[in-house]
Amino acid sequence: MAGGGGFVEAEAIIARIETKSTKIESLLKQYKPVEALKTALEGSPPKTLDERCKSANWIVVHRALMAIKDIEGMLNALDVEYYDILMKYLYRGLSTGDRPTCDQCLKIHEKLTERAGLGCILRCLTDTLNTV
Amino acid sequence: MANPLRLYLACIKNTLEAAMCLQNFPCQEVERHNKPEVELKTSPELLLNPVLICRNEAEKCLIETSINSLRISLKVKQADELENILTKKFLRFLSMRAEAFQVLRRKPVQGYDISFLITNYHCEEMQKQKLIDFIIQFMEDIEKEISELKISVNTRGRLVATEFLKQFM
């Protein structure tokens, strides 16, 4: 029963991610990459174990991240509570090995560490419950 | 290019500074034993999330932490066959003398070229910042060493060939 319930939830989450991705596409077309990233990070599935939800959300966040040109401005606009989630997605981006993704993630990582400090990195390492 | 390399090393440095929080932790399963938990991976509560930092498709760095030990595995860029052989031989040479380095692992982790194992004892004897600086310096120097070796192999090959072919002129 828990499995069945989990399945239904996963479908619901994926549907939500689909709507989010269309919203983000439209924001990117309007040249608002910061807003797009905020939307992408907002609905991050917190405790899903389903790999598909995580992959789907990662694709959406990746799209928004690659569109960011002004990193300082983006970090200024982003709330502090999103720093941890952003750092987790940065590490996921760095593990892909794809050159442009890694370049972008490395740039954002440096600036984000300056702002958020080592505690942010440590929270990513220790948080085994809410992985992205 | 220097800039992506600098960012890559800065990222690894920050991650290592955060991850190198080691303390003594005697083995939970066996009495009076003290083992580096990152190597055994028997208890999931003692392990942190492993982190993979890639610079591009060829170079990456895997950092795995646990409560009393930290393992760093590096994969060095190898552009062609010659660099492949040189890297393998050079890093095997260093790994066999792991005793002298103290923090080096005798065998690299599967899929990587060289691995470091840092335990809480190392952190007690040596300074954390200096350990991190050592690893970053190591990564910078490896690249320079490999390219120097490659140049010297090519030069030697060219000299030998010229000398040998002179007798036929």
Interface residues (C-beta under 8 A of the other chain):
Chain A: Y91 L94 S95 T96 G97 D98 R99 C102 D103 L106 K107 H109 E110 T113 L118 G119 I121 L122 C124 L125 T126 D127 T128 T131
Chain B: P4 L7 Y8 A10 C11 N14 T15 E17 A18 A19 C21 P44 L48 N49 V51 L52 I53 C54 R55 N56 E57 K60 T65
